[in-house]
Amino acid sequence: MTKIFVLDTNVLIHDPEAFLYFEDNEVILPITVIEELDKLKRGNGEIPYSARQALRLIDTFRETGKLSSGVALPSGGSLRVVINENSHLEKQTNDNRIISTAFSLAIHENNTKPVILVSKDTSVRIKADSLGIETQDYLKDKTTVFQKYGNVLEDGKDAAPVSEEENGSNGIHSVRYVKSGDRIFRAYGEDKMELIRRQRSIMTISPKNIEQECAIDALLSVDVNVVALTGMAGTGKTLLALAAGLHLCTKSSNRGPSEYSRKFEQVMVARPIVPLGNDIGFLPGDIQEKLHPWMQPIYDNLDVIVGTSDEHVDDKDTNYKSSDYLIEAGIVQIEPLTYIRGRSLPQRYLIIDEAQNLRPLDVKTIITRCGEGTKIVFTGDLEQIDSPFLDAASNGLAYLINRFIQEENFCYLNLRKSARSALAEQAAKLL
């Protein structure tokens, strides 16, 4: 039996092509959704971009017929825009109007099809359910494979990324690490293994556990183009990524065929401003001053890596941080994700911090900007998602892991041991 799916606005913001993926069922867009997309389409950032994309795609199908009576979709289903003047909830909000549209379709006397309201907003799903309307999240980019992989890694005796199995494959082909006695091997493909160098320090940063040893190897390896590091706060994800990038930009040698000989022109760092796409124009100053509050954790990590000079000039403190020098010299660039779209980024060591707050569409946009010779590192905590419409199974970082888990140039490590301090680890466990 075919079904009727009523889409909330946030579904089309999450994926502007969402209405194409409901097979041979009927997809309904309440007129309120079109009005909300119209309000959101103005400005820069991912949200306005998604709104414009959705409206343009809907208009493409409008040209094939009348949206009021339904137009055919490539999947075999149909798309229809519905105007509903009936209100089934007391307060007239856009959410309630969308819910009322679904309710009217569900109780229509000539309708024999199940009606399902699709929304990424938990409050919308709760309110709709109270009216007896069947609801669900948008399921197309929900992921499960990465969770299975993470659970297998956690069964290791020594550390999350280390497997005690014979080849550590766990059914995947991406890079993983196998511990045998005191040795650690980097494994990839079905049966390829290489011994890695242990206790490798980079930019004065030394690994504090086996997890960090494996992370350093993946971050430096010329054969690993995409790295995903997950774990709770204090496990060293961002610190190690920055240290590796700086090492490859400033310390790495181009002599000989060394595995770590590849150099990059620049370390580029970006973090999503949550909620993603919000304008930062209301903050004073130039772009770097506007970004500073959001990027402070990056500056903190840079200061840990390179330190700050205590020199005095004319009996006065210089107050000049080494991180400022790295940025002014162009070695490190802090870049808002909003401005990455449309660019080509060759020979960069690109770090995307707090990637769990990205949508799958954002991750695709970012990774397709990578030019020749670029390495990209995603870091984040899948349990600390700030975006209201994302969860551990639908965010961009989880989506990336799910899609790249069989690629030999990809490495996913889930770091579990806190290296910040005993107090930080205690708080992470107890609070």
N, C-alpha and C positions, 0 to 999 in steps of 0.2 A: 504494500500500500504506500502510495506517495504521501509525503508530509508537507506541511506548511512551516517554513522557518521565518520568523520575524527577527530582523537584525537590529541590534542597538547601534548607536553611533560609534561607540568605542571599539566595536568589532572592525569597522571600516578604517578607523584611525590606526588600529593595530595592524591590519592588512587590507589595503585599499582594493585588493582583488578578491576579498573574502567571498562575495556572493557567487563567484564562479565555481566554488568547491562544494556545492551541496547536491551533487549528482543530478538525478532526474526529478528532484523535488521542486516545489514552488517557493521562491524566495520573496519575502515581502519587506519593503522599505517604507516605514511610516513617514509621512510628509515631514514630521518633526526631525527625522534623521537628516533629510535634505536641508532643512533650515539650519540645523546645527553645523553641518558641514560647510554651509555657506558662510556662517559666522567665523568658523575656524580657518578658512582658506587664506586669510590675509596675513602677511608677515613672513618672516624667515623661520627656519627650523623644521624639524621632522614632522610635527603635528600639522602645520599649515601645508607642508608638502603632501602629506598623506591625504588631507582633505581635498586638495586640488586634484590629486591623482584619482581618487574615488569618484569625484564629480565628473571628471573628463571621461572616465570609463563608463559610468552610468549614461552619460550623454551619447556615447558611441552606440549603445544599445537602443537608446531612444530613437535614433535615426532609422532603426530597422522596424519600428512599429510604435504602438501606443503603450506607454508605460502604465496608463490607467487600466488597461485591459490585460496587460501582460505581454512581454516580449520573450522570444525563445533565447535560451542560453546554450553555449556549446556543449555543456554537460548533458543536455537533454531536458533540463528543467526550464523554468521560466522566472522572469523578474517582473515584479509589479510594485508600483508606488501607490500607497493607500492613504486617503484622507479620511480621518475618523473624527467626528465632532462629538462623539459620546464620551463622557467622563465617568469612570468607574471608581475613581479615587478622589477624595475630597480636595486635596491640594493640587492645583494646576501647575505642575512642573513638567519639564521636558521628559524626564524619566517616567512620570506618571502617564503622560500622553502616549508614550511608546507602549507602556504596559497595557493601557486601555485599548490600544489598537489590537494587541494580541488577544486580549480578553474578548473583544467584539467578534473577532474572527473565530474564536473558540466556541462561542455560544450561538453563532449564526445558525439559524434553523436549517439552511440548505447545505451547511458544511459538514461533510463526513470525514474529512482528513484530520489527523492529529495536528495540533498547533504547538510549536515549540518556540519559545523566546530565547534567542541566543544573545548573551551579554557577558562582558568581562567584568561587569560591576556586580559585586556580591550583594549589595543592598537592593539592586534591581531584581536580581534572581530571588531574593528572599521575599520581597513584596509581591512579585508575580506568583510565587508559589503559594502565598497566603490567599490568593484569588483562585487557586486551583489550576493555574497555568503551568504546563510542563516547561522547565527551563534547563539550559545547559551552557557551559562555557564554550568558547570557540575552540574546537578540538584539532584543527588541521595541523598546527605546529606544536602540539603537546608532545613531549618527549619522555621516553622511558629507558632507552638503551643506556644512557649515561649513568642512570641510577644503578642499574645492574652492574655496570663496570666499576663504579665507585664502591659498591658493596663488596665486590670481589677483592678490590685492593685493600679494603679495610681489614680483610681477614689475614693479612700478612702479619708475621710475628714481630717484625721490627719497625715498619713504617708503612704509611698508606701507599706510596707508590712502588713498594718493593714486593715482588711475588716470590714465594719459595718454591713455585712449581718448576718443573724441569725446563720449560721454555718460556714460562710466563705469558703465554699467548692469551689465555682466557677467552679465546674465540675472536680476538681482534687482531688487526694488522698494524695499528698505529704504534708509535714508540712506547715501550714500557720498560721497567727496570727489574732485573732478576738478581737476587742476592745468593751467592754461593760461598759459604764460609766468610772470609774477610773481603772477598771480591764482589764487585757489582758490575753487571753487564747491561748494556743498552741493547734491547731486543726490538726487532721490527720485522714486518712481514710474517711469513710462516715460520722461518727457522734461522733468520739472520741475527747474529749476536756479536757485540763488540765490547771489549773490556774498557771501562771508563777510568779516568784518573780520579783518585779519591782525595778528599781534603783539599780541594782546589780553592784558593782564596782569590777574590776579585775586588779590586779597588779597596783594599784593606778589610773587606767583609769576608769572614770565614764561616763556613757552614757549621751549624750547631747540632745537626742531626743528619741521619741518612736521607730523610726527605729533602732537605736543603741541598745535599750533595747531588741528588738526582736532578733537582730543579736547576742547579747551576749548569750541569752538563747539558740539559735540554735547551737552556737559554743561550748557551754558547755554541752549540753544535751547528755547523754549517749545513747539515742535512735536514735539520728540523726548521721548517719555514713558519709554522704556526704552533704556538704554545698556549695552552689554557691552564692557569693555576687557580685552583679554588681552595677554600679553607677559611676558618674563622679568623677574626682579627688577631694580629700578632704572630702569624705563622711565617711572615717574611715575604709574602707574595710580591708586593710592590717594591720593597727594598731590594730584593734579589734581581728583579727585572730591570730596575734602574741601574744597579751596579753592573750587570752584564752588558747593558747597552752602552754605558760609559766606557767600560773596558774595551769593547769592540770598536768604539769610535776614537779612543785616545791611546790605548795601550797595545792593542793587537798588532802583531807584526805581519807584514805581507811577504816575508821571506819564506820560501819553501812551500810545500804542499800541506802544511799543518792544518789539521781539522779546524782549528780556531783562528786561522789566518785571515778570514774574511773581515773586511772593515766596512763601516757604514758612514755616510756623510753626516748623519745627525740622529740624535735621539729625539723622537717626537712623542709627547705624552698628552693624552686626552682623557677626560672623565665626563660622563654625562651630567648635565645640570638637571637635577631631579625637581619636578617632573621634566623629562626630556623635551626640549623644544621651547621652554620658557625663555622669554626675552630677558637679557641682562642689561638692557639699555637704561633701566632706571637707576643703576648703580653709577656713582661718579667716576670720572677718569677715563683713560684710554682702555683698550681691550685687555691689556695685561693687568691693569688695576681692577677692572671689573671682574676678571677671572680669579684674582688672588684669593678671595674668601673660599672659593670652591676648590682651588688647587693647593691650599695650604698643606695638606698631607704630603703632596709631592715635594714641596719646598722642604718640609721637615725631613723627608727621607734623603733628599739631596745633601742637606747639611750633615746628616749622619754619615753619609758616604765620603764626602770630600772635606768635611770639617769647615770651620770658620777661623780665619786668621786672628791672632791676638796681638798683632803688631801695633805699635804706636807711632804716629807721625807728629812731630812737634809736640810731644807730650799729650797727644789727644788720641783717643780710640779711633780707629779707622771706621768701625761699624760697617765694614764691607763684607758681605757674606760670599762665600765661595759659590753658592748656588746662583747668586746674581751674576757672577762672572761667567758661569757656564751658559746662562741664558743670553747675556749680552754678547758673548763671543759666538753665539749661534750653534754651540755644541748641543744644547738642549733647547727644544722649542715646546712651549705650552700652547696647545691648540684646542679651541672649542670644537666639539663634534659638529656643531651646526654648520661650520664653514668647510668641512671636509668634502661634502658632496660636490662632484664635478672636477675634483682635483686628481692629479696623478702624482703618486709619491714613490719615486724610485730611490733605491739605496738608503732607505730609512730603517731605523730600528724603532718600530712603532709600538707603543704601549697604550693599551686601552684599560684604564683602571675602573673599578666598580662596574664591570661589564654586565653584572646580573641585572642592572637597571635598564638595559637595552632591550628593544624589541628584536625579534628575528630579522625584520626588515632593516633595522639599523645596522645589525652585524653584517648583513649582505652588502649594504651601502659602503661600510667601512672597508671591508676586506677586498672589495672590487676596486678600491682606490689604490691598492698596493701595486707599485710599478716593479720593474726588473730589479732584482737584488734586495728587495725589502723583506724584512722579517717582522712578524706581528705577534704580539704577546697580549693575551686577554687575562686579566686578573679579577677575581671577585669572590664573594661569599654567597652561595646559593641559598643560604638561610637568612640573609639580611637584604631583602628586596624592598626598596622604598617606593617604587612605582605602584599606584593603587590597582592597576589593571594587569599586573604580571605576577606570576608565582614561580615556584621552584621548577615547574615542568614546562612553562611557556615562555620564559625569558630568553633573550638572545644568546646568552652564554651557554645555557643548557642546550639550546638549538644547535649552536656551533659544535659542541661536543658530540651531539647525536649524529650530525651529518659528516663529521670528519673522523669519526672513531675508527674507520677502516683505512685511512690514508697513512702511508708510511712516512710522510713528511710532517705529521702532526703528533703532538704529545700532550696528553692530559694528565696532570698530577693533582691529586687531592691531598693537601697538606693538613695534617691533624695536630701536630705538636706545636704549641705556642713557643716562640723564641723571644718574645718581647720581655717578659719578666714572669717570675713565679706568681706574682699577684695577678697579672693579666690573665694567665692561664687558669688560676683559681676562680677568678670572676667569670670567665667564659663558661666554666663548668657548672658553677653554682647559681648564677643569676639568669 
